[in-house]
Amino acid sequence: MSVQGDGTTAGWPPIVVLAGATGTGKTALSLDVAAALAAQGVPAEVVNADAMQLYRGMEVGTAKLPAGERRGVPHHLLDLWEVHEAASVALYRDAARAAIERIRRRGAVPLLVGGSGLYVEAVLRELDFPATDPELRAELERQAEALGPDALWRRLAEEDPAAAQRIPSGNLRRVVRALEVVTLTGRPYAASLPDRAAFWRPALRFVVEAAKDELAARLDRRARTMWSGGLLDEVRGLLPRGLADGPTASRAIGYAQAIAVLGGRMTVDDGTEETIRLTWRMVRRQRAWFGRDEGAVRLEGGNAVATVLGALAGAPGSLAR
């Protein structure tokens, strides 16, 4: 067993990734894994990889776990940004990696938990994040408003067919970003997407899954509970903090609908139903994203904790602890 300059061993503790679609039970599993490790004398800490849970004050609509329900397990990378700030995968990556390194130096297992695929990959792999140009992006958004989002997607399909295959035409934000990168760099956007990039640190990757019918029922209950459990009050309190003008947070599923309800442009019933529909559409994209990871272990059912602990027991350096 060799010791690295940061005080960790070469393979231990590895990053444990608990990824998967919304509603599959990643949060509960992470706490169960942490408890099982603690019973063996091994501490664990959670690093958030849910893009919307990075925003302060967005609790109800993101199902952010309250501090009192975290079973004493330290959580990192929650409440990183204000709701008026734009998301940045590169900034998130740097903050998450710094947190993971601190956790590893403490001899604890970092549990990277979330369903935002690009955020997970940004931490795990050495990806290239091209620069941005706010003026160019604003111009592309104006074109989308004037010509329609499908027109921009068709342009992307002409300039970067590989990227267009991986980005749905309805995901305007990603279409605009792809065209921005192609214009700025003169290279395909697909070249900067996760594929076979080298891993940053040792990682054990797991994808938490659930049966389609069961997951659909969970998402329905989750959305209705969100709307009856204070979402409108939460959004009402976030509007003075700039939520409606936030380029990322204002578009979050549930929050965009709540803003429309408070603005008189949608009824609560319509907002609830649209939240359910859009959440399921997002889940389909998440399942497709994580389904491409052939090196990840699929977790479903009652043996998930044992599977994770078994993989950790076989990780390089673990027997020497």
Residue pairs with C-beta under 8 A, 6 or more apart in sequence:
1 9
1 10
1 12
1 317
1 320
2 9
2 10
3 9
3 10
4 10
6 101
6 104
6 105
7 105
8 104
8 105
8 107
9 316
9 317
9 320
10 202
10 316
10 317
11 202
11 315
11 316
11 317
11 318
12 315
12 316
12 317
12 318
12 320
12 321
13 42
13 103
13 104
13 107
13 108
13 109
13 110
13 315
14 109
14 201
14 202
14 203
14 204
14 312
14 315
14 316
15 100
15 110
15 112
15 123
15 124
15 201
15 202
15 203
15 204
16 33
16 44
16 109
16 110
16 111
16 112
16 203
16 204
16 206
16 308
16 312
17 112
17 113
17 120
17 124
17 203
17 204
17 205
17 206
17 296
18 26
18 29
18 30
18 33
18 111
18 112
18 113
18 206
18 208
18 299
18 308
19 26
19 49
19 112
19 113
19 114
19 115
19 117
19 120
19 205
19 206
19 207
19 208
19 290
19 296
20 26
20 115
20 207
20 208
20 209
20 286
20 290
20 299
21 115
21 209
21 210
21 215
21 283
21 286
21 287
21 290
22 115
22 219
22 279
22 282
22 283
22 286
23 210
23 215
23 218
23 219
23 222
23 279
23 283
24 115
24 208
24 209
24 210
24 215
25 208
25 210
26 113
26 114
26 115
26 208
27 63
27 65
27 113
29 208
29 299
29 304
29 305
30 46
30 73
30 111
30 113
31 70
31 71
31 73
32 304
32 305
33 44
33 111
33 305
33 308
33 309
34 44
34 45
34 46
34 71
34 73
34 111
35 71
35 73
36 305
36 309
37 43
37 44
37 109
37 309
37 312
38 44
40 309
42 108
42 109
42 321
43 106
43 107
43 108
43 109
44 73
44 108
44 109
44 110
44 111
45 73
45 74
45 75
45 76
45 103
45 106
45 108
45 109
45 110
45 111
46 70
46 73
46 74
46 75
46 76
46 111
46 113
47 75
47 76
47 77
47 96
47 99
47 100
47 103
47 110
47 111
47 112
47 113
47 123
48 54
48 75
48 76
48 77
48 78
48 113
48 114
49 77
49 96
49 112
49 113
49 114
49 115
49 116
49 119
49 120
49 123
50 62
50 113
50 114
50 115
50 116
50 119
51 87
51 92
51 114
51 116
51 119
51 248
52 58
52 61
52 62
52 249
52 252
53 62
53 64
53 78
53 114
54 77
54 78
54 79
54 80
54 81
54 87
54 92
55 62
55 79
55 80
55 81
55 82
55 83
55 246
55 248
55 249
55 252
56 79
56 80
56 81
56 82
56 83
57 79
57 83
57 234
57 237
57 238
57 241
58 64
58 83
58 234
58 238
58 249
58 252
58 255
59 66
59 234
60 226
60 229
60 230
60 231
60 234
61 226
61 231
61 234
61 235
61 252
61 253
61 254
61 255
61 258
62 252
63 222
63 226
64 78
65 75
76 96
76 99
76 103
77 92
77 95
77 96
77 99
80 92
80 95
81 87
82 241
82 242
83 238
83 241
83 242
83 243
83 246
83 249
83 250
84 241
84 242
84 243
84 245
84 246
84 249
85 246
85 248
85 249
86 246
86 247
86 248
87 247
87 248
89 118
89 119
89 122
89 129
90 122
90 129
92 119
92 122
93 119
93 122
93 123
93 127
93 129
96 112
96 119
96 122
96 123
97 123
97 200
99 110
100 110
100 112
100 123
100 201
103 109
103 110
104 110
109 312
112 120
112 123
112 124
112 203
114 120
115 286
117 194
117 286
117 289
117 290
118 194
121 127
121 194
122 129
123 200
124 199
124 200
124 201
124 203
124 205
125 194
125 197
125 198
125 199
125 200
126 197
126 198
126 199
126 200
127 192
127 193
127 194
127 197
128 191
128 192
129 192
130 181
130 184
130 185
130 192
131 184
132 180
132 184
133 180
133 184
136 180
136 183
136 184
137 176
137 177
137 180
140 152
140 176
140 179
140 180
141 172
141 176
143 151
143 152
144 151
144 152
144 172
144 175
144 176
149 169
149 170
149 172
149 175
150 169
152 172
152 175
152 176
152 179
153 164
153 167
153 169
153 175
155 179
156 163
156 164
156 167
156 175
156 178
156 179
156 182
156 189
157 164
159 179
159 182
160 178
160 182
160 188
160 189
160 190
162 188
162 190
163 178
163 182
163 188
163 189
163 190
163 193
164 178
166 190
166 193
167 174
167 175
167 178
168 174
168 285
169 175
171 285
173 251
177 189
178 189
179 189
181 187
181 189
181 192
182 188
182 189
202 315
202 316
204 297
204 308
204 311
204 312
204 315
205 293
205 295
205 296
205 297
206 296
206 297
206 298
206 299
206 304
206 307
206 308
206 311
207 290
207 291
207 293
207 296
207 297
207 298
207 299
208 299
208 300
208 304
209 298
209 299
209 300
210 218
210 300
211 300
215 283
216 280
219 276
219 279
219 280
219 283
220 276
222 279
223 254
223 272
223 275
223 276
223 279
224 272
224 276
226 254
226 275
227 254
227 268
227 271
227 272
227 275
231 254
231 255
231 258
232 258
232 261
232 262
232 268
234 258
235 243
235 255
235 258
235 259
235 262
236 262
238 249
239 259
239 262
243 249
243 250
243 255
243 259
244 250
244 259
249 255
250 256
250 259
253 275
253 278
253 279
253 282
254 275
254 279
257 266
257 270
257 271
257 272
257 274
257 275
258 271
260 266
260 271
261 267
261 268
261 271
266 274
290 296
297 307
297 311
299 307
299 308
312 318
313 319
